[in-house]
Amino acid sequence: MKKVEVNGKSARKFEGGYPLISKDDLVNASDFNDGEWISLINHDHFVAKGYFAEAGKGSGWILTIRENEDIDQKFFAKLFRTALLRRQAVVNDDEITSYRFFNGIGDGLGGLTIDKFDDCYVFEYENEAIYYQNKLIMAAFNEVISKAKTIIVRKRGTKKRPETSQLVVGDSKNVPTTITEYGIQYPVDLIATPMIAPALEYRQIRQIVRNDSNKTTFLNLFAAQNGLTIASAVGGALKTVTVDDSKRTVGEVENQLELNQTLSEGHETRAMDVFGYLDYAIKHELQFDTVSVNPPAFLRGKKRTFNIQKDLQDLLLQAATVTKKGGNLLVLVRDSNITEKKMNEVISSLVSSTNGEFSVKERLESQLDFTISSEYRHADQLKSYILIRH
């Protein structure tokens, strides 16, 4: 491994467990070489082993702070065994067939996630550097999981290359096209689609919505990947309305309703501008027992542009208006660039702007299978709040 000098402050940070490398950590920024596996030092003293890669907010990941620990098959197998032990409660839950087996830096290896769908495992490599170790990683995985019928490898796209997806183990006829979660069936496309729906990290909120939906009305704003409409319908909702700018997302919701034989007049889907629908709902004094808001980071619509950093507060105020008294407002933000501090500020501002008419009922913690590094909570992408209107 190439030795790269980091400054003293960064050395202490890494030794304390912080996993993300930044170019600012390097004494010489020119030492950065995308895709290179490195040993970090400070004044000839070992600090950590890791790799360089453009990684969202950073430029690489720390793998170990143990000088004598080799990054080999044994290293990866140890991570997978630990990940499996952490998830025993999920593994042994007979009512679900899909979960996250390995959650990137939360399980000690930034740049790789592995999702299980029935007996199919989907590996997603976020950068070329970690993909270079694919053979070692696969060998280690097979040490721990020996009964995978099918394995799919996905490589995240960049500006220079598109995302790729390939079946590397098993036969395509064994790749599941539906999964079951607490009695609800969801159609899935594990190879062709760039974003697999439903996203597994919404499982907990789907259960909450289902349990609270009997004889209620439900509004799902920005429904991409969350699977909440069908959860509410199966839970006994009298009426659901799904609004999303994307025809594909609306089509996914309709497929979920149809698969579970709940496609009826009581479940309305609209492929249209969400803000346009909110204007309409407010004008006609429409209100719902539960309103879910699950906005994208950025959206350029026909009439307006939405930027979550600037426009989230206004969106939530409109959504609050169409929430019935005694009802719930679900705020689901799946953007790692929105920090916990930022979310708390937005929620506090909403409570203040409504003169205390809303309060936080619950802040949902990450699911057991979506482990989070205590030193890097930015990896907690889905932030979920349930607010109640008094």
N, C-alpha and C positions, 0 to 999 in steps of 0.2 A: 504493500500500500504506500502511496505517496504521503509524505509527511507535510502537513500544512500548519503554519504558525497562527495561533489565535491570541488575542490580547488577554490580559489577566482577568479582566472583568468577565469576559465570555467564558474563560476557563472555569471560573468559580460557578458560573451559571450552569454550565454543562455538568460539572461534578455534582451539582445539587439536583440533577435530574431533568433539567429543561431539555427537550428533544429537538427543537427546530433550529437549524443553522441558517444564519443570515450572512450576507456578504460583509456586513458591518462588523461581524465577529473576526474577520480575517485581518491579519496585520497587513497583508498585501492582497488587495481585492483581485489582482490579476492571477492569483493562485486558483481562482474558481474555474473549474473545467466541468461543464455539465456532463453528468453520467459517470464521473470518476469516483472510485471507492478510496477512502482516505483515512489517515491516522492524524488526529489533531494533537498538537503539542504546544506547550508554552515554556519558552526558555529551556528546550530540550527535555522537558518533563512530559510524560504521556498524560493526555487529557481524556480522549475518547476515540472510538472508531465510528465511522459513518460513511455517508456518501453524499455527493453533490447532485442536486437536481433542482430545476425550477419547480418549487412546491407551493404554489399559491402565494402565501405571504412570505415564504422563506426561500432558501436556496439549498435545502438538503435536510437530512435527518441523522440524528445520533442513533447508533445501534447498541453500543455497549460502552461502559466506562471502566470495564475490566481489561487491563492490558493483555492478560494471558488468555482471554477468551477469543477463539477463532470464529470468524463468520463463515461457518461451514454447514453441512447438512445437520450435524448434531445441534448447532445453534438454532436453526429454524425448527427442527423437530421439538426442541424444548419449548419454544414459543407456542407451537400448535398444541402440545399436550397441556400446557397451562391454560390456553384458551378453552380447550374442551372441558377441563375441570371446572372452570368458572361458569360454564353454561349448563351444568347438569340439570338444573331445575327446568330449563327450556328444553333440553334434549329429552327429558323424561315426561314432558307435557304431551299427553296423547291427543290433545285437541288441536295441535298445530303441527304442520309438516315442514315449515320453513322458518329459518332464523338466520341471523348473522353469525357465522362460525368464527370469523376473525375480523377485528375492527381496527385495522391500521395501527396508528401510533398508540391507541388505547390498549392494544395487546402487545406493544413493543416493537412494531415494525411499520414505520411510516411508509406510505406509498402502496400498500396492498390491503385489499379487503376481499373476504371470501364469504359468499352467501350460499346457504343450502336451501334448495327447493326440492322437496321429496328426497330422492336419492341422487340428485344432480347438484354439483358444486360449481358455482360461478366465481372464478378468480377475476378480479379487476386490478390491473396494474396501472398506477397513475403516472408513471414516468418510465423512460427507457432504462435508467440506472437499475431500478429494482427488477425490471423485466430481464436484464442480462443474467440474473440469478435464477431464472425460471426452472432450469433443470435441477438445481440443488433444492429449490423450494418444493418442486413436485416430488422429488425423492423423499424429502422430509415429511411431506404431507402423507405420502403413501405408507410411511412408517406408522403414522398415527391413525389414519383412516384408510382401511384396506378394502372397504366394500363400496366405494363410490362407483355407481353404474356408469355415470357420465360426468365429464368435467368440461366446462366451457371456459376459455380464456379470453378475456376482453382487455384491450389496451386503450386507455383513454386517449382521445384525440387531442391534437394541438393545432396551432395555426399552420403548421407545416404538413401535417398528415391527419387523415380522418380517423375516427375511432374504428377499431377492428374487433371482430368477435369470431371465435373459431371453436368448433367442437374438437377437442383433442383426445378425449377418452370416451369410448362407448359408441353406440349407434344412435342416430338422430331420432329413431322411432321410440327410444327410451327417454328422450328429453320431455319433461312434463309440459303440458299445455294448459293445465289447470292446477291450482293448489287449493287446499282447504285450511281455513283458519276459524276455529271455534264454530264449525258447522256452516260457514259461509264459503262458497266457492268463488274463486277469482281466476279468470283467464289470464295466462301469462305468455309472453313471448321472450324467451331467454336469450335468443341469438340475434334476431333481426332488429329489434327496437333499441334505440340509443338509451332510453330510460325505462327500466323495468317497473311495471305497475302491477299490483300495488307495492309501494316502497315499504320495506319491512319495519322501518323505524316508526311508522304510524300505528303499529299493531295495538299498543296500549290505548291510544286515544280512540281507535276503532271500537275497542271493547267498552270504553266508557260511553261513547255515543250510542252504541247498541243497547246498553243496559238502561239508558235514560230516555229512550225514544218512544216508549209505548204511549200511544194516543197523543202524540205531540206533532209539531211541525218543525221542519229542519231546512235551513238555507245553507248551501255549500258554495262559498265564493272562492274561486280559484281552486279547482278540484284535482289538479294534476297529481297523480300517484297516491292520493291519500286514502281512497277507498271508503270514505266516510258516508257517502250517500247510500250505498248498499247496506252498510252496517246499520244505519238508521232505519232503512226500509225493512230489513229483517227483524229489527228490534220492535217493529209495530208502529212506526210513524204513520200518521194519517195522511201526511203530505210532505214531500221533499221537493225542493227546487235547487237545481244545480246550474250554476252560471260560470262559464269560463270562456275566455277569448279564443281558445283553441278548439277547433272542430274535432281534432284527434282525441283530446281529453274528454270531451262530451261523448264521443263515440265509445271510449273505454267505459265510461259510467253506464251507458246504455247496454253495453255487452255484459257488464256485471249484473245489472238488473235482470236482463233476459236469462242469463245462465241460472240465476236463482229463482226464476219464475215470479219476479216481482215487478215486471214491466207493466205499468197500468197508468190510468189517468191520474192517479194520486201522486205520480212521480214525474215531475216536469224537468226537462233539460233544455238549456238555452246556450247556444254558441253565440255569444255577443259580448260587448264591452261591459265589464263588471261595474264600472262607475255609471254607465248609462242605466244599467238595471237598478242600481242603488238610487239614482235620481228618480226613476219611475216608482220604485217601492216607497220612497219617502213621500213623494207627491200623492200617491194613492193610499198612504197610511197603512201599508202592509207591514205586519210584524210576525216574528217567528219565535217559537219557544227556545230554539237553539240556532245560533248563527256561527258558522265556522269561517274564519278568514285565514287563508293559506297562500299569501302573496308570493310572486316570483321576485327575484332581486331586481329585475328590470323588464319593462314591457313597453314597447312602442305600439300603441293602439291607433285606430283610425282618427280619433278625435283628441287624444291626449297621450302623454308619455308618463309612465309610472316608474319612479326610482325609490326603492325601499328605504334608502338612507334619508331621503327628503320627504317622502309622501306617506309613510306608514301611519303617522299620527292622524292625518286627515281621513285616510281609509278607515281606520278603526272608529273614528267619531261617527262616520256615516253608518258603519255596521252596527254601532251601538244604538243608533236611532231606530233601527228596524228589529231590535231585540225586545221581546215582551218583558214586562215587569215580572220578576220571578224566574226569568229565563236566563240562559247561559250564553256568553260570548266566548268562543274558542279562538285564541290567538296562537297560530302555528307559524313559526318563522324558521325556515330551513336555509339559513344563509350564515356561514361561519364568519362573515365579515360584520355581522350584527352581534356585538358583544353582549355578555350578560348585563354589563353596566348600561349599555344603550337600551336594552329591552326594559330594564327596570325604570329607566327614565321615561320611556314611552308609556309604559303601563301607569306609572305615577301621574303623568300628565293627563292621561285619559280619565283616571279617577277624579283628578282635580277639576278637569274641564266639565265633567258631568255632575259637579257639586256633590260628590260622594254617592251618586246614584248607583255607581258600580264599585265593586270591591273584588279583590283577588280571592277566589274560592280555593284554588289550588295551583301550584307550580309543579308540573310533572317532572320527575327526575328521569334520566336516561334509562332505557330498558336494560335489563340484565345482559343481553347479548350485545348491546352497544356500549361497551366499556369505554371509559374516558380516562385519559392520563391526568392524574392530579396536578401535574406540573404544566399541562397544556390543555386547558379546558376549551380553547378555541375550536378544538376538534368536535365539540358537542354541537353538531350542526342544527338539529331540531330542538328549538326552544318552544315549549308548550305551556300556555297559561289558560286557565278556566276562570272567567270573571262572571259574577252573578249580578243581575240588575235587581235592585231592591224596590 
